[in-house]
Amino acid sequence: MLELRPNCEQCDCDLPPASDYARICTYECTFCADCTENILHGVCPNCGGNLVVRPIRPAAKLLQHPASTVRIRSS
């Protein structure tokens, strides 16, 4: 199950669970759309994989399986 990380690893902007602005790779590295397009050019700097729109977990399922609150920043 996806962690649904709360922030962009590049600029640290907030990415709520229902955000269609979040992008992830297969390792769940998480970035905002701006950083993905303008800085990273669609490629995860951590693993080299592509970044795609993060799926949105339905609100009812968030109650049962909440999003992560751990903020991660790339070095």
Secondary structure by P-SEA (a helix, b strand, c coil): cccccccccccccccccccccbbbccccccccccccccccccccccccccccbbbbccaaaaaaccccccccccc
